[in-house]
Amino acid sequence: MIRLATIGVAGIWGYVFSRWMSFDLLQEITQPLIVAISIMAAALLVRLNRGMPTLDWQSLEVADRKLLTQRIVELSQEYMFVLAIEFATLLLLLLISVTAGSEVRELPYASEITLGLLGAMLGLSVSRMAYIVWRDTDIIRLQKKLIDDSADRQAIEKASREAITTAASIRAAGLKDPSKPEVTSWPDSSQQQ
């Protein structure tokens, strides 16, 4: 569902670029676009360098731990996919800026196709970056849940150990039940009259 939405966003950007962008206008905004995409790529490289979070793995349930590591690996694969898109977009932008679109302008429909492709790649880069931010937030929520559940289990185990220790120390003290007085009934006064 999300992937279809990002493809839709890329298609819209591609259409907008092919209809309303010109090579003259693109020449004016090429440098800011290159800087923006380079910053996004650098951010992805930093996130990719992060690796797995440092948690006490022994305190997590096996199924929860496997779910977390699977999601982190999937997110790393998404980083690589978006990095590839961003590098391809940077190459296209650099090619267009170096040639100033002169060769493309001479071919029929080539400028619309080139601008549409560039717009689609920009749209895909931006929408996938938004998806990555959402996935990072999702993984942070999962980590919070796993850490909280682990802390709750440890607190319950600690309270159980303390209760067992307290009960054992009471038994070891040799405390006995106090003797209870014998239960006697009151004499029935109605029969004596």
ABEGO torsion letter per residue (X at the ends): XAAAAAAAAAAAAAAAAAAABBAAAAAAAAAAAAAAAAAAAAAAAAAAAAEBBBBBAAABBAAAAAAAAAAAAAAAAAAAAAAAAAAAAAAAAAAAAAAGGAAAAABBGAAAAAAAAAAAAAAAAAAAAAAAAAAAAAAAAAAAAAAAAAAAAAAAAAAAAAAAAAAAAAAAAGBBBBBBBBBBBBBBAAAAX
